[in-house]
């Protein structure tokens, strides 16, 4: 069983290594909230590789976890459910981008790793004669949609036999509500891009749905399809005929592209996606409700107002974060073999979605030279005075069956000091052996 990092990892390392400075808000605008901080190459005790027992681990973590503001920590051996270290672990703390753990686990668990988000073309009537009496482009909340994807969809419309369309192209973006921003409290406002059920270019255009429709209209014309001038909003209704489909990358890939570099835009789009698909409404509030329900089934509690963590109102306790993380590793050995296979695929996709200490994403330049490098997969979180690190340390780089799960949520701290403490704690956790 492998936990290999999927596509784009090398690119992420290069991008992460190039970005070190932190803006005043301690959040990078838009796409990368957690900068790839560089902490010192480990020296002294942090470079040790010898195994530590549970008592030595608890003692060492206790010494490190001092004078760290209003903070909490929880560390558990996933194999035995043994608590290895706990400090104020049941008190809710500001999560910052650790919020994405709740958003993305819900998306992965609900859609499943191979699930995709679909952008579709519809006709008001049968097109077997080559004519459509009305053509519609319908968005399905794909946050990765590009002009190239719309070109492929246009090619599939032509392959369906369409040569002529009566009237203009109409577009339907009602998979989401019309609120394009997110609620943010306690921080300087950050733009994540405009959230739309039919989007293009990471939500950069002022009207993503109309822009996507215009590009699809251009693509149809290049395919030789005759169509009326302009584009206009419209609603796909029952009785229409689906004639072409374009699927996003897999949910496993989208979740990885969200967590490894800590992408705000993708997190907020995924939150609305789970709301639209599983909550009956493509709104941020409905997405939060679905996330809270998913977390509750795992024994965890989450309270908040958005999916990325760009707020001081997203909170959970270290114990709840660990419960969520532990649940994502679960494989029921008493279940049928096909069910176990599905559970392993979910587990592997989830672990692969996290940055790897000393190697990728927001952890590319942290924990270098320690036992944590290559063994600990985790999610960072940063706001002014807030620093979080939660994830797993495995006994080997490809050993999900022997994991220590941890959550270090630090509030009212200097993030530079917090990073050093977190890195040393993770290095010690990585050395634990039963």
DACORDA-V363080 format. One record per residue. RES is the residue in three letters. SS is DSSP state (2 for helix, 1 for strand, 0 for the rest). D_CENTER is the distance of its C-alpha to the mean C-alpha in whole Angstrom. Layout:
res = {RES	RES}
ss = {SS	SS}
d_center = {D_CENTER	D_CENTER}
This chain:
res = {UNK	UNK	UNK	UNK	UNK	UNK	UNK	UNK	UNK	UNK	UNK	UNK	UNK	UNK	UNK	UNK	UNK	UNK	UNK	UNK	UNK	UNK	UNK	UNK	UNK	UNK	UNK	UNK	UNK	UNK	UNK	UNK	UNK	UNK	UNK	UNK	UNK	UNK	UNK	UNK	UNK	UNK	UNK	UNK	UNK	UNK	UNK	UNK	UNK	UNK	UNK	UNK	UNK	UNK	UNK	UNK	UNK	UNK	UNK	UNK	UNK	UNK	UNK	UNK	UNK	UNK	UNK	UNK	UNK	UNK	UNK	UNK	UNK	UNK	UNK	UNK	UNK	UNK	UNK	UNK	UNK	UNK	UNK	UNK	UNK	UNK	UNK	UNK	UNK	UNK	UNK	UNK	UNK	UNK	UNK	UNK	UNK	UNK	UNK	UNK	UNK	UNK	UNK	UNK	UNK	UNK	UNK	UNK	UNK	UNK	UNK	UNK	UNK	UNK	UNK	UNK	UNK	UNK	UNK	UNK	UNK	UNK	UNK	UNK	UNK	UNK	UNK	UNK	UNK	UNK	UNK	UNK	UNK	UNK	UNK	UNK	UNK	UNK	UNK	UNK	UNK	UNK	UNK	UNK	UNK	UNK	UNK	UNK	UNK	UNK	UNK	UNK	UNK	UNK	UNK	UNK	UNK	UNK	UNK	UNK	UNK	UNK	UNK	UNK	UNK	UNK	UNK	UNK	UNK	UNK	UNK	UNK	UNK	UNK	UNK	UNK	UNK	UNK	UNK	UNK	UNK	UNK	UNK	UNK	UNK	UNK	UNK	UNK	UNK	UNK	UNK	UNK	UNK	UNK	UNK	UNK	UNK	UNK	UNK	UNK	UNK	UNK	UNK	UNK	UNK	UNK	UNK	UNK	UNK	UNK	UNK	UNK	UNK	UNK	UNK	UNK	UNK	UNK	UNK	UNK	UNK	UNK	UNK	UNK	UNK	UNK	UNK	UNK	UNK	UNK	UNK	UNK	UNK	UNK	UNK	UNK	UNK	UNK	UNK	UNK	UNK	UNK	UNK	UNK	UNK	UNK	UNK	UNK	UNK	UNK	UNK	UNK	UNK	UNK	UNK	UNK	UNK	UNK	UNK	UNK	UNK	UNK	UNK	UNK	UNK	UNK	UNK	UNK	UNK	UNK	UNK	UNK	UNK	UNK	UNK	UNK	UNK	UNK	UNK	UNK	UNK	UNK	UNK	UNK	UNK	UNK	UNK	UNK	UNK	UNK	UNK	UNK	UNK	UNK	UNK	UNK	UNK	UNK	UNK	UNK	UNK	UNK	UNK	UNK	UNK	UNK	UNK	UNK	UNK	UNK	UNK	UNK	UNK	UNK	UNK	UNK	UNK	UNK	UNK	UNK	UNK	UNK	UNK	UNK	UNK	UNK	UNK	UNK	UNK	UNK	UNK	UNK	UNK	UNK	UNK	UNK	UNK	UNK	UNK	UNK	UNK	UNK	UNK	UNK	UNK	UNK	UNK	UNK	UNK	UNK	UNK	UNK	UNK	UNK	UNK	UNK	UNK	UNK	UNK	UNK	UNK	UNK	UNK	UNK	UNK	UNK	UNK	UNK	UNK	UNK	UNK	UNK	UNK	UNK	UNK	UNK	UNK	UNK	UNK	UNK	UNK	UNK	UNK	UNK	UNK	UNK	UNK	UNK	UNK	UNK	UNK	UNK	UNK	UNK	UNK	UNK	UNK	UNK	UNK	UNK	UNK	UNK	UNK	UNK	UNK	UNK	UNK	UNK	UNK	UNK	UNK	UNK	UNK	UNK	UNK	UNK	UNK	UNK	UNK	UNK	UNK	UNK	UNK	UNK	UNK	UNK	UNK	UNK	UNK	UNK	UNK	UNK	UNK	UNK}
ss = {0	0	0	0	0	0	0	0	2	2	2	2	2	2	2	2	2	2	0	0	0	0	0	0	0	0	0	0	0	0	0	0	0	0	0	0	0	0	0	0	0	0	0	2	2	2	2	0	0	0	0	1	0	2	2	2	2	2	2	2	2	2	2	2	0	0	0	0	0	1	1	1	1	1	1	1	1	0	0	0	0	1	1	1	1	1	1	0	0	0	0	1	1	1	0	2	2	2	2	2	2	2	2	2	2	2	2	2	2	2	2	0	0	0	0	0	0	1	1	1	1	1	1	0	0	0	0	0	0	0	1	1	0	0	1	1	1	1	0	0	0	0	0	0	0	0	2	2	2	2	2	2	2	2	2	2	2	2	2	0	0	0	0	1	1	0	0	0	1	1	1	1	0	0	0	0	0	0	0	0	0	0	0	0	0	0	0	0	0	0	0	0	0	0	0	0	0	0	0	0	2	2	2	0	0	0	0	2	2	2	2	2	2	2	2	2	2	2	2	2	2	2	0	0	0	1	0	0	0	0	1	1	1	0	0	0	0	0	0	0	1	1	1	1	1	1	1	0	0	0	2	2	2	2	2	2	2	2	2	0	0	0	0	2	2	2	2	2	2	2	2	2	2	2	2	2	2	2	0	0	0	0	0	2	2	2	2	2	2	2	2	2	2	2	2	2	2	0	0	0	0	0	1	0	0	0	0	0	0	0	0	0	0	0	1	1	1	2	2	2	2	2	2	2	2	2	2	0	0	0	0	0	0	0	0	0	2	2	2	2	2	2	2	2	2	2	2	2	2	2	2	2	0	0	1	1	0	0	0	0	2	2	2	0	0	0	0	0	0	0	0	0	0	0	0	1	1	1	1	1	1	1	1	0	0	1	1	1	1	1	1	1	1	1	0	0	0	0	0	0	0	0	1	1	1	1	1	1	1	1	1	0	0	0	2	2	2	2	2	2	2	2	2	2	2	2	2	2	2	0	0	1	0	0}
d_center = {23	21	17	17	15	14	15	15	15	18	18	15	17	20	18	17	20	22	20	21	23	21	22	24	21	19	16	16	16	14	12	12	12	13	16	17	19	22	24	28	28	29	33	35	34	30	31	33	32	34	33	33	34	32	35	34	31	31	34	32	29	31	33	30	28	31	31	27	28	27	24	23	23	22	23	23	25	23	26	28	26	28	27	28	27	27	27	27	24	24	24	21	20	18	14	13	10	10	9	6	7	9	6	4	8	9	8	9	12	13	13	13	12	15	14	14	15	18	20	24	27	30	34	36	38	39	39	41	44	41	41	39	40	37	33	30	26	24	20	18	15	14	12	13	16	19	23	23	21	24	27	26	26	29	31	30	32	35	34	35	38	38	40	40	39	41	40	37	33	31	27	26	22	23	20	18	21	22	21	19	18	16	18	18	21	22	21	22	21	18	17	14	16	17	15	17	18	19	18	19	18	14	16	19	22	24	24	21	23	26	25	24	27	29	27	28	31	32	31	33	36	35	35	39	38	40	38	39	39	36	33	32	30	31	30	29	32	33	35	33	33	30	31	28	24	21	18	15	13	13	9	9	9	7	4	6	7	4	4	8	9	7	7	8	9	7	5	9	10	7	9	12	12	12	15	17	17	17	19	21	20	17	17	15	17	17	14	14	17	15	13	16	17	15	15	19	19	18	20	18	18	16	17	16	16	13	9	8	11	14	16	19	19	15	17	17	20	19	21	18	15	17	18	14	14	17	17	14	17	19	22	25	28	30	28	29	28	26	24	24	23	20	19	19	17	14	15	15	12	10	12	11	8	9	11	15	18	20	18	15	13	13	16	18	21	20	22	24	28	27	26	22	22	20	20	18	14	12	10	12	13	15	18	21	23	20	18	16	15	14	14	17	20	21	25	24	22	22	23	20	23	24	21	22	19	19	17	19	19	21	22	25	25	26	22	24	26	23	22	25	25	22	22	26	25	22	25	27	25	24	28	28	30	32}
